[in-house]
Amino acid sequence: MAKDTFLNRKTTLNLKGKLADLSRPAVMAILNLTPDSFYNNSRVGTADDALKRTETFLNEGAKYIDIGAYSSRPGAAEVSTDEELSRIVPIVELLSKEFPEAWLSIDTFRAKVAKESIEAGAHLINDIAGGGMDEAMFQTIADLQVPYILMHMRGTPQTMQQQTGYADIGLDLVDYFSSKVAGLHKLGAKDIILDPGFGFAKTTDENYQLLHQLADLDVFEMPVLVGFSRKSMIYKFLGGGPAEALNGTSVLNTIALMKGAGILRVHDVKAAAECIALVEKTRSY
C-alpha cells in the first residue's frame, strides 16, 4: 500500500524555476553551523569545513543540504536573528557558487532569515515551528514562491518537551497540518512538504506511535520528510548516545520509507542512501 500511496503524491518541487524530482526518495544532509548541536560530530566550524562536508554529502548521494544555525535540541540556547544570519548567509553564498547542482535548504523559523537566505542563493525553507514562532513566515513563503517544509511542533525548542500528550497522535497531526496547509494555500504558497516532527514535543512512546501511524499523512498526497537521525528516541530506548545511534537510525528510516516517506533528513548520507536503494530494490518486483 505504501508504494501506491507514494506514487499518488506530488513528485516535483519548483526550486527557482528548476524542477526537483521526488518520484523516488531523496536524502537531505544536515549541515550544522551551530556550536551546540546535540550531535557534536555534525558541527561545522569554518567555511572550509562546510565546503568539504558538503562535497562529501553530495558524493555520497545527498540531493538537499539543510543548513542550520540555530540548535533546536531541547533546552537549546537562544540565538539572535543577526547571529543566525551572520552564520548562514556567507555559507549559502559560498555553497551556491561552488555546488550549483545542490538544492540548499535553510533550517529556520524566522521569516527574515528565510528571505535573506533565499536571496543569497538557497532554494527552500525548513521551518521547525510550522509558522508558529514568526507570524510573517507564511506570507514570506508565499511571496518568495519557494518550497516549504512544514513541521509539527508545540511550543519552542526551550519548552517543547513540557508540551507532550495526544489523544490520538496521528489524527492530531492530520488536524494540525490541515489547518496549516489551508492557511498557506490561501496566501498562495504552493510546494509544501510535511514533516511530522519526530523528537519535537513528543515522548519516546509518542514518537514510535507516530511512526506506526505515519501513513495517516497519505491523505494530503504531499511529500513527507522524516528526521530520526541519531535522536534520543533511538538511544533512550536502545541505550548509548547519539554516537551509537546510526544503526537505529537506519532501521527507522527503512520503516518510514516503507510507509511512504519521500525525504530522509540525516547526518549520515551514505547509510540513508543505502536504505533507499534496498527499499527500492524490494519494490522492483
N, C-alpha and C positions, 0 to 999 in steps of 0.2 A: 504493500500500500504506500509506503514512504516514497518508493521510486515514482509512482504515478503522481502523487501529490507534488513532488518536487518538480516534475515536468510541467505542472499546471502553473507554477509560479512565474513571475516576471523574470526574464532571463538576460536582460541587458540593463546597464546603467549608462546614463548620459553624463560623461565626465568632460565637461567643457567642449562639447561637440564631438567627442570621440566615444565610441561605444565599447564598454567593458562587457565581456561575455560572462554570464553567470549560469550558462547551461550545464556546466559541471562545477562542483565545489572548488573553492579557492582558499588560499592561505593568506591571512593578514598577519604580518610580523610586527611585533611590539618593539618600538624604539623609544626607550625611556630617557628623557633629558632631565630627570629628577635625581637628586642625591639621596632620596629616601624611599624609593620604590621597594615593595615588600620582598622582591627577589633581587638580591644585590648583583647577581651576575648579569642582569639585564640593563644595568645602568650605563649610560654613555656620557663620558665626561668632557670630550673635546670634539671639535668639528671633524678632525681626522678620524677619531673613533667612530663617529657617525657614518662617515663615508665607508670605512672598512666594514662596519657591521651591516650596512645596507647592501653593499656589494655581495657579502656572504648570503644575506637573506634572499636576494634575487637569484643568485646562483643555485640556491637550494630549492627554489620553486615558489617563492612568495610573489603574489600579484599586487598586494597592497602593503604599504608601510604605514603603520599607525604611530604617529608622533605625538608624544605627550610630555607635558612639562609641569603637571600638577598631579601629585600622587593621590590616588583615590582609595588607598588602603584604609581600613578602619582606623579612625583617630589620626589621620594624616594632618600635618601642619598646613595652615593657610598659606597660600601663595598669592601675591598681589597680581593684578592684571598686567601691570608694567613688567614685572619679573617674568611672568608666563610668556608674554610677547617677546621679551629680550632673549629668552631661551629658544623659542620656536622659530621665529621669523628668519633669522640667519641660516638655520639648518634647512628650512624649507627652500629658501633661495638656492642654497648650495646643492641640495639633492635634486631639485628640479632641473638644474643645469647639468649635473653630472650623470643623472639617470633619468632621461626624459621618458623612458618606457615605463617607469614605475608610477603607480597610482598612489598619491600621497594623501593619507587620511590624517585629520587633526583631532586628537582626543581632548576636547574642551567642552565646558558647559557655558562659556562666555561668548556672547554674540560679537563683541569687539574682537576677541581673539579669532573667532571663526572668520569674520570678514577680512581682517588683515592677513590672515594665513592664506585664504583663498586668493587674495590679490597678489600674494608673494609667490604663488605657484602651486598651492595644494589643490586637491580635486574634490574632496568630500569631508563631511564633518561627522564625528563620532561623539555624541553627547550623552554622558552617563546619567544626566539628570532629566532627560526627555523634555527639555524646555522648562523644567521646574525651578531652576536656580537663576534664570535670566529671562524675564518676560519678553525681551526683544529677540530671543533666539529664533522662534518660529518665523517671524516676519523677515528676519535676516536670511534664513534659509530660502524662503520663498523669493526674496529679492535676488539672491545670488544664483538661484536655479541650479543648485548642486545637490547630489545625493546626500541623504541624512540618515545616520544610524540612530534610531530612536530606542533608547534603553529604558528598562523598568528599574526604578529605584524609589524608595521612600526616604524622605529626609535628605541629609547631606552625608558626605563621607565621614564627618565627625559624629553624626547622630544615627546613622542608618541601622546599626546593629541593635538599637533600642526600639526599632520600629518593625519588628517581625510579627508574624501571626496572621494567618489567612484562613478564611472559611473554606475556600477551595482555590488553591493557588493557580491552577490552570485557568479557571473561569475568571478569577480576579485579574489575571493578566490580559485576558481577552477583553474585559471591560475597560481596563486601563488603555490598551492600545486602540480600542475602538474610538474612545474619546479623543486621544491624541492625534490619531490619523485623520479623523474628521476635521480637527482644528487646522492641521497642516494643509489638507486638501482645500479647505475653504479659503486659505490665503494664497493658494496657487502652487504650493510645493508639490513635486511630482515623484521623484525616485526616493522611496523610503525603505530602509532595511530595519527589521525588527531584531532587537537584542533582549532576551528575557532577563538579563542581568544576574547571572549566576554569581553568588557571593555578595550581592548588594541587598541589604535589608532582608536577608533570608538566613534561617538557621541551617545547619548541616542537613538535617532531615528535610527541610523545605526545599533545599537545592535538589536533592535526589527525587523528591516527589515531582518537582517541576520538570526535571529531565524525563521522568516517566510519562508526563503529560505533555511533552513538547509538541506533539502532533496537534494539540488543540489550536496552535497558531496557524495550522493549514488553512483555516477559514479565511485568512486575509490574502492568501495567494501572493505573498510578498517574500522576498529573500529573508532568511533568518541567519543571524550571526550568533555564534556561541563563543564564550570565553571562559574556559575552565583552567587555563594554563597555570599549573603549579599552585593552585589556590588551596586555601585551608580546608575546603570541603573534601579535598583528597587526603591531605596528610593528617587532618584531625581524625579521620576515620581509619586510615591505614597505619598511621604512625610516621615518625620522622618530621621533616620540614620541607620547605619549597625545593631544596636541592635534591630531595629523594622522590619528588612527585612527578617525574616525567612519564614513567610507565602508567601511572594512574591517569595522567592527562591523556595519553594515547587511547586508553580504554574508553574514557568518557567521550572523547572526540569521535571515536568509531561508533559508539551508541548514537550520538547526536546525528552523525551522517546517515545512519540507517533510518533515523526518524525525519530526515529531510533537511537538515541544516545545510546551508549553502556557503558559509564562510566560517573558517576556523581562525580565531584570533589567538596567537600563540607566541611564546618565547622561542620555541624550538621548531624551526621551519621544516627541516628535513623529516623529522618524525611525523609531523602533521601531513606533509605531502605523501608520505608512505601510507598513512591511514586512508587518505583519499584514493590512492592508487589501488589499494587492496579492496576497499569497498566497491569501487567502480568495477574491479575485476569480477567480484561476486555478482554484480548486476548485469554483467555482459552475457549471461547465459539465459 
